[in-house]
C-alpha cells in the first residue's frame, strides 16, 4: 500500500508536469503578492532547499559535518 506522501507526491508531480511551458510566465495574484505560475510550482523545491540549508548550517555549527 502506498503511503499518503507517495500518493500526494504523484498527484502534485502530475499536475506540475501538465503545465505547458508557455504558461509559466502567467502572473497570478496570491495572498502574499503576485507570482508567476513557474515561481508557484517551484516553491516546494525552493522550500526543501531552504530547509536543507538550515539543517546543514546547524550541523556545521555542531561539528557534525
C-alpha positions as CSV (number, residue, x, y, z in Angstrom):
1,X,0.0,0.0,0.0
2,X,1.3,3.5,-0.9
3,X,1.8,6.0,1.8
4,X,-0.1,9.2,1.8
5,X,3.1,11.1,0.9
6,X,3.7,8.9,-2.1
7,X,0.1,9.2,-3.3
8,X,0.2,13.0,-3.0
9,X,3.7,13.3,-4.5
10,X,2.4,11.5,-7.6
11,X,-0.6,13.9,-7.8
12,X,1.5,17.1,-7.4
13,X,4.1,15.8,-9.9
14,X,1.4,15.0,-12.4
15,X,-0.1,18.5,-12.1
16,X,3.3,20.2,-12.4
17,X,4.2,18.1,-15.5
18,X,0.9,19.1,-17.1
19,X,1.6,22.8,-17.1
20,X,2.7,23.9,-20.6
21,X,6.0,25.9,-20.8
22,X,4.1,28.8,-22.4
23,X,2.0,29.3,-19.2
24,X,5.0,29.5,-16.8
25,X,5.2,33.3,-17.0
26,X,1.5,34.0,-16.3
27,X,1.2,36.1,-13.2
28,X,-1.3,35.3,-10.5
29,X,-2.4,37.4,-7.6
30,X,-1.7,35.4,-4.4
31,X,-2.5,36.4,-0.8
32,X,1.2,37.5,-0.3
33,X,1.5,39.3,-3.7
34,X,2.0,38.5,-7.4
35,X,3.8,35.4,-8.6
36,X,4.2,33.6,-11.8
37,X,2.9,30.0,-12.3
38,X,6.6,29.0,-12.7
39,X,7.5,30.5,-9.3
40,X,4.5,29.0,-7.6
41,X,5.2,25.4,-8.8
42,X,8.9,25.8,-8.0
43,X,8.1,26.7,-4.4
44,X,8.2,23.1,-3.0
45,X,11.8,22.7,-4.4
46,X,12.8,26.1,-3.0
47,X,11.3,25.2,0.4
48,X,13.2,21.9,0.6
49,X,16.4,23.5,-0.4
50,X,16.0,26.3,2.1
51,X,15.4,23.9,5.0
52,X,18.2,21.6,3.9
53,X,20.5,24.6,4.1
54,X,19.3,25.3,7.6
55,X,19.9,21.7,8.7
56,X,23.4,21.8,7.2
57,X,24.2,25.1,8.8
58,X,23.2,23.8,12.2
59,X,25.1,20.5,11.6
60,X,28.2,22.6,10.8
61,X,27.9,24.6,14.0
62,X,27.6,21.3,15.9
63,X,30.6,19.9,14.1
64,X,28.6,17.1,12.5
65,X,29.8,18.0,9.0
